[in-house]
Amino acid sequence: MNNTLYYSSILAGIAILCISILGYNRKWIPLYVATYIAIFTSIVNHGTTNQIARIMDRVTICIVAIIYLYYISRIGDFRYKFAAYSILGIMILSYFYSKTLSLIKISPGVNLPDKNQTHFLSHVLAVVLFGILTVSLPR
């Protein structure tokens, strides 16, 4: 179990649930369902050491990233669209960076961020991205 990522998944899920309640739109139900499934798989993955949960979470996140790309493309305002694409890109990079940190052999005295911190960043950015989608998608 990874406590940092487990609890950040729960907190991100609560924040996204609150945002989706406040900005609810029936047209976005597929976005909500995909996001909630991703939150669920993230909580299960980080709450266990099960390899199947890990694989299911990674597959789900890849599918949800594609769904988010679709919804981002529907944003009309260029500024919001640019911000959303940028955040999605940073989320993906921070996730992969967190995975490569465990592979890097560092010299004594070299300080790199903890892999949980960079993965945590992707959880925080998921909340921000969901918020941007909620305020910028056409009603």
JOLINKA-V296091 format. One record per run of one state. SS is the DSSP state (~ for helix, > for strand, _ for the rest). FROM is the first residue (numbers start at 1). TO is the last residue. Records with the same first field share a line. If there is no record, write none. Layout:
BEGIN
SS=FROM-TO  FROM-TO
END
This chain:
BEGIN
_=1-2  23-25  48-50  74-77  102-114  137-139
~=3-22  26-47  51-73  78-101  115-136
END
